[in-house]
Amino acid sequence: QDAIDRKEKRSETFKTAVHGLEMGTPALKTEELGRRAPQWVRDNLVTMCMCCREPFNAIVRRRHHCRACGYVVCARCSDYRAQLQYDGNRLNRVCQECFIFLMGHVVLEDREGKHKGILEKGAAEVSGRSLLCSSLQLLDKNGKGGTRGWFVIPQDDPLVLYIYAAPQDVRAHTSIPLLGYTVRDLPQENSRHLFQLVQSRQVHTFLADTKELKQRWMRVMERCAAGITYPEEEEEDA
């Protein structure tokens, strides 16, 4: 119980990653690694290792935190120990990148040179410079269930909707090209705020948490589907 109390007290000192995005909280600078305690990324904000991008599970790939940068990583990617100044120069579990920076050691990387695919855009990175990002649910064809996740339209790739399982995942699990789609409003059903993307026989139905959020997504998607790639604020200023 004492360990639980200490853990909860320590967790309260760190903001969640989503709150950090909204408030513009800067990430820990490279030169501060090891000198200052990082803000930990919350476990429930990621579904995959933030280094190797492999999905977590409860048996063979569990979640760990790098004590230098605060990322959530798997055991393989955090199988390194480095002295951290903020913790009295004691050895702590760190990820590979922080180990290389702090210790000056070169680690052979079996994934080096691997080409990044279109989905390998980190959710936190693109959310910080997006036209719109939030939690939504993509319903199945029956409209009774589906995928709830973190949806992002990046500023530098505004014709594509990226869908992440969680707000801090380093890889999207799917994407939808927006150009040419029609955005269709649906009547409120049992207090559910529904809208659709429609193109020929392709229909994607979304569920938003609020009416305001639904309207924001519809407005941004309509602009992107029409090929308008600059933010609304720029149009209003002009």
Secondary structure, 3 states (H helix, E strand, C coil): CHHHHHHHHHHCCCCCHHHHHHHCCCCCCHHHCCCCCCCCCCHHHCCECCCCCCECCCCCCCCEECCCCCCEECCCCCCEEEEEHHHCCEEEEECHHHHHHHHCCCCCCCCCCCCCCCCCCCHHHHHCCEEEEEEEEEECCCCCCEEEEEEEEECCCCCEEEEECCCCCCCCCEEEECCCCEEEECCCECCEEEEEEEECCEEEEEEECCHHHHHHHHHHHHHHHCCCCCCHHHHHHC
